[in-house]
Amino acid sequence: MSAILNFLEEKDMTQEQFAQSIGVGQSLVSQWITGRRPISINRALQIEKSHGINACLLNKKVSSLAKLLSNRHV
């Protein structure tokens, strides 16, 4: 089950409400939930900031990017 769907169920929020809260259409949220369309890194970070859903759960590349950036600062 997707992290967004879990969030929606926990918050008793509709896809439409979630979509409006981040400035996208409901159909895009549906595509994310079903895996038909990936969530961009930028959008994943925006969702993490606005709703607290770990961006790494939304886009696996976020974890790789975070590791890469942390290694550069060592």
Summary of the structure (lengths in Angstrom):
residues: 74
radius of gyration: 13.0
end to end distance: 35.7
largest distance: 42.4
contacts: 178
relative contact order: 0.14
helix: 73%
strand: 0%
